[in-house]
Amino acid sequence: MLFGLTVLETEVHNTLPIPAWGFGVIAFAILIVLLLITLSIGKGRKHS
C-alpha cells in the first residue's frame, strides 16, 4: 500500500499554471461577485 502511494506521488507531479495564492484570490473574487448578485436580487423583494 505504501509503495503504491509513493509511486503515485512521484509519477503525478504537475505544476500549477498559477501560484497557490492565485486560486485563493480568484475564489474570493467569485465569492464577492456571487454575494453582490444575491444582494442585488434580494433588494427588489420585500419580505412578507
C-alpha positions as CSV (number, residue, x, y, z in Angstrom):
1,M,0.0,0.0,0.0
2,L,2.7,2.4,1.0
3,F,4.7,1.6,-2.2
4,G,1.6,2.3,-4.3
5,L,1.1,5.7,-2.8
6,T,4.8,6.5,-3.2
7,V,4.7,5.6,-6.9
8,L,1.5,7.6,-7.3
9,E,3.1,10.7,-5.7
10,T,6.2,10.5,-7.7
11,E,4.6,9.9,-11.1
12,V,1.9,12.7,-10.8
13,H,3.9,15.9,-10.3
14,N,2.2,18.6,-12.2
15,T,3.0,22.3,-11.7
16,L,0.1,24.6,-11.3
17,P,-0.4,27.2,-14.0
18,I,-0.7,30.0,-11.4
19,P,0.6,30.2,-7.8
20,A,-1.5,28.7,-5.0
21,W,-2.4,32.2,-3.7
22,G,-3.9,32.9,-7.1
23,F,-6.5,30.3,-6.6
24,G,-7.5,32.0,-3.3
25,V,-7.7,35.4,-4.9
26,I,-9.9,34.0,-7.7
27,A,-12.1,32.1,-5.3
28,F,-12.5,35.2,-3.1
29,A,-13.4,37.3,-6.2
30,I,-16.0,34.8,-7.3
31,L,-17.5,34.8,-3.8
32,I,-17.8,38.6,-3.7
33,V,-19.4,38.6,-7.2
34,L,-22.0,36.0,-6.1
35,L,-22.6,37.9,-2.9
36,L,-23.3,41.1,-4.9
37,I,-25.6,39.3,-7.3
38,T,-27.5,37.8,-4.3
39,L,-27.8,41.2,-2.6
40,S,-28.9,43.0,-5.8
41,I,-31.7,40.4,-6.4
42,G,-32.8,40.5,-2.8
43,K,-33.2,44.3,-2.7
44,G,-36.1,44.3,-5.0
45,R,-38.2,41.9,-3.0
46,K,-39.9,42.7,0.3
47,H,-40.4,40.1,2.9
48,S,-44.0,39.3,3.8
